């Protein structure tokens, strides 16, 4: 191939050598730079969160503490742990822990280590032992993540046969 004619190159002029970044690249490049940072801080991996709240049960008061998976990977194992503490001065009997059945149904497996009763309204009831003042009882649910997405759920507490109006809400994000 013969070398280009210098006279032809002078007539065409010079071209700018500049890096041109469009609006999508301007957004995408910084986001791609954030990925290693997020991975190093653990935000892309599994993590747990704690939600707490209080509920009145008749003349008594209980505290609910829910440690739940905040972020899980697809097919990874997680754990939902609920602790109910009697914050009143009297003993509490016939307590039932209520868990959102729709939330548990979003997981590939959800294994509860206690006796569970399906209740109306898409909830599962788990009877708790009698609680003296200051005592606590807990329930653990072993979860295996199934479909991807953000799954919202709740736990509640009631006396046997009574409706629960107090619900503690939480959510879990399942990543691919």
Long-range contacts (C-beta under 8 A, 24 or more apart in sequence): 43-71, 44-71, 44-175, 45-71, 45-73, 46-71, 46-72, 46-73, 46-76, 46-78, 47-71, 48-78, 48-79, 49-170, 51-168, 51-169, 51-170, 52-168, 53-166, 53-168, 54-87, 55-156, 55-157, 55-164, 55-166, 55-168, 56-166, 57-92, 57-95, 57-157, 57-158, 57-159, 58-159, 59-88, 59-90, 60-86, 60-88, 60-90, 60-92, 61-86, 61-87, 61-88, 62-86, 62-87, 62-88, 62-92, 62-95, 62-131, 62-157, 63-87, 64-155, 64-157, 64-168, 66-155, 66-168, 66-170, 68-153, 68-170, 68-172, 69-143, 69-145, 69-172, 70-171, 70-172, 70-173, 71-172, 71-173, 71-174, 71-175, 72-143, 72-145, 72-172, 72-173, 72-174, 72-175, 73-145, 73-174, 73-175, 73-176, 74-145, 74-146, 74-147, 74-148, 74-174, 74-175, 74-176, 75-108, 75-144, 75-145, 75-146, 76-144, 76-145, 77-142, 77-143, 77-144, 77-145, 78-143, 78-144, 78-145, 78-172, 79-140, 79-141, 79-142, 79-143, 80-140, 80-141, 80-143, 81-138, 81-139, 81-140, 81-141, 82-138, 82-139, 82-140, 82-141, 82-155, 83-136, 83-137, 83-138, 84-128, 84-131, 84-136, 84-137, 84-138, 84-157, 85-131, 85-134, 85-135, 85-136, 86-131, 86-132, 86-133, 86-134, 86-135, 86-136, 87-134, 88-133, 89-133, 90-133, 91-130, 91-131, 91-132, 91-133, 92-130, 92-131, 93-130, 94-127, 94-130, 94-159, 94-160, 94-161, 95-127, 95-128, 95-130, 95-131, 95-137, 95-157, 95-158, 95-159, 95-160, 96-125, 96-126, 96-127, 96-128, 96-157, 96-158, 96-159, 96-160, 97-125, 97-126, 97-127, 97-128, 97-139, 97-155, 97-156, 97-157, 98-123, 98-124, 98-125, 98-126, 98-155, 98-156, 98-157, 98-158, 98-164, 98-167, 99-123, 99-124, 99-126, 99-139, 99-141, 99-153, 99-154, 99-155, 100-153, 100-154, 100-155, 102-153, 103-151, 103-152, 103-153, 103-154, 103-172, 104-141, 104-143, 104-153, 106-146, 106-147, 106-149, 106-151, 107-143, 107-144, 107-145, 107-146, 107-151, 108-144, 108-145, 108-146, 109-142, 109-143, 109-144, 110-141, 110-142, 110-143, 110-144, 111-141, 111-142, 112-139, 112-140, 112-141, 113-139, 113-140, 113-141, 113-142, 114-139, 123-156, 127-160, 145-174, 146-174, 147-174, 148-174, 148-175, 148-176, 149-173, 149-174, 150-174
